[in-house]
Amino acid sequence: MRAREIAYTKRDDNRVVRPFAWGLEFIRDHVNGTDPRSVFREHTAQAMAGSEDFYALPEISDWELTDDVLTWTSVIKTPSPENNIARARLFPARR
């Protein structure tokens, strides 16, 4: 993987280097300078302590099947509206 990434950096001269992002906005609102490692530790501890609740899903009532694509509103809300729709492809069983 490292060799491939190095080869890509040498091949293209138009790459943009972006700062590393922890993705804390998907874990908690308003972290305001909190050490990301402590945010993830707390989140993991809470998730493991209440894993039954964490992984429980409400009944899905807004699903839609169009051709072979099944869509429904995701329980997890993100800042990106396109990520708030869950998608799956249906592969019917052969007889």
BELPETA-V369757 format. One record per backbone hydrogen bond with DSSP energy under -0.5 kcal/mol. CO is the residue of the C=O (numbers start at 0). NH is the residue of the N-H. E is the energy in kcal/mol with one decimal. If there is no record, write none. Layout:
co:CO nh:NH e:E
co:CO nh:NH e:E
This chain:
co:0 nh:4 e:-2.4
co:1 nh:5 e:-2.5
co:2 nh:6 e:-2.4
co:3 nh:7 e:-2.2
co:4 nh:8 e:-2.2
co:5 nh:9 e:-1.8
co:6 nh:10 e:-1.7
co:7 nh:11 e:-2.2
co:14 nh:16 e:-0.5
co:15 nh:17 e:-0.6
co:22 nh:25 e:-1.8
co:23 nh:26 e:-1.8
co:23 nh:27 e:-2.6
co:30 nh:33 e:-1.6
co:34 nh:37 e:-0.8
co:34 nh:38 e:-1.7
co:35 nh:39 e:-2.5
co:36 nh:40 e:-2.2
co:37 nh:41 e:-2.6
co:38 nh:42 e:-2.4
co:39 nh:43 e:-2.6
co:40 nh:44 e:-2.5
co:41 nh:45 e:-2.5
co:42 nh:46 e:-2.6
co:43 nh:47 e:-2.7
co:44 nh:48 e:-2.2
co:45 nh:49 e:-1.9
co:47 nh:50 e:-1.0
co:49 nh:53 e:-3.0
co:50 nh:54 e:-2.4
co:51 nh:55 e:-0.7
co:58 nh:60 e:-0.6
co:63 nh:65 e:-0.6
co:63 nh:70 e:-2.5
co:64 nh:66 e:-0.5
co:65 nh:68 e:-2.5
co:67 nh:69 e:-0.6
co:67 nh:89 e:-3.4
co:68 nh:65 e:-2.6
co:69 nh:87 e:-2.3
co:70 nh:63 e:-2.3
co:71 nh:85 e:-3.1
co:74 nh:76 e:-0.6
co:78 nh:80 e:-0.7
co:79 nh:82 e:-1.7
co:80 nh:83 e:-1.5
co:81 nh:84 e:-0.6
co:83 nh:73 e:-2.8
co:83 nh:85 e:-0.5
co:85 nh:71 e:-1.7
co:87 nh:69 e:-3.2
co:89 nh:91 e:-0.6
